[in-house]
Amino acid sequence: MALTRSAEQLIARHVDSVGALDLLLLVHDRRDRDWSAEELCEALRCPDRWAAEQIARLEALDLLGEVAPQRYRYLRGRRFGAAVDEIARAWRRDRAAVTRQIFARPPGGQFAR
């Protein structure tokens, strides 16, 4: 599976776990819906604090926006929207390859934030 450079960069710099990808793809695939942090935690069976951190990260990337108090919805950001679409397609085709990409560390062995 070959991803474009933009998709590889999104994963390398901003997706540090399969759980983070699960959250991103959940809101991407159900973009017609808005979510509370609690609903995301229930859907993903994750801790509240972790979900809040992921929400903040996605907001900073313009991939998630607050549409009402404490309600969030996927935004197809100009910078990474096409990359997220591509990652979602790749995930459906070959989850193992995308997972390997998540754990492939960029030079220096740390994720850029």
Summary of the structure (lengths in Angstrom):
residues: 113
radius of gyration: 13.4
end to end distance: 25.2
largest distance: 39.6
contacts: 314
relative contact order: 0.21
helix: 58%
strand: 9%
